[in-house]
Amino acid sequence: MQIIIFGATGMVGQGVLRECLVDAGIDRVVAIGRSPTGVHNAKLTEITHGDFTDYSAIETQLTGFDACFFCLGVSSIGMSEDRYRHLTYDLTLAAATTLARLNPQMIFTYVTGAGTDSTEQGSRMWARIKGKTENDLLKLPFKAAYMFRPGAIQPLHGARSKTAWVQAVYTVTWPLWSVLRRLSPRLVTSTEQMGRAMIRVAREGYPRKVLEMEDINSL
């Protein structure tokens, strides 16, 4: 398979990138981002791109792919609804619409979050916007699209959060994570499991388009 990854410098994206690079069935990985990943691997090509609303300048490099793993995302903490909508909905749909046009046989997987509101009517701003993003992605003419809704995620193999206070929490609570994953598989997963699950769904499909934590950990 040939894979495109968005958000490969984020914590989840780092984990997904690693799993793609160690998977013998994946021949080529292209990471699209505003900054380099710092990873050096013969299978990896990086495209530095500044405008995530317009891909016309790099369209020739975005064809011939089997799957896209869209791991780009931000926290809504301290953010206005308009700003969060732009960074979550507008940027995701801009990339997905371009890729659907260029790769109609592509599998598109989107990392959203546990508690996302598919009705788009709930009281939580982030959940409504994530819900609309999911709903509109599922309408695009991909071969298939899958929404991944993780809850708590344990970073493995050197994956780190770019948010300092979040990384500090992971560091302090590290001894608890393996226990939590064993005791609460419906609540906790890992960056490794996320990557493996996304690859398997891209390769084999899945009965449901929206995958909750239990689905992710079963793959």
Disulfide bonds with the S-S distance in Angstrom:
none
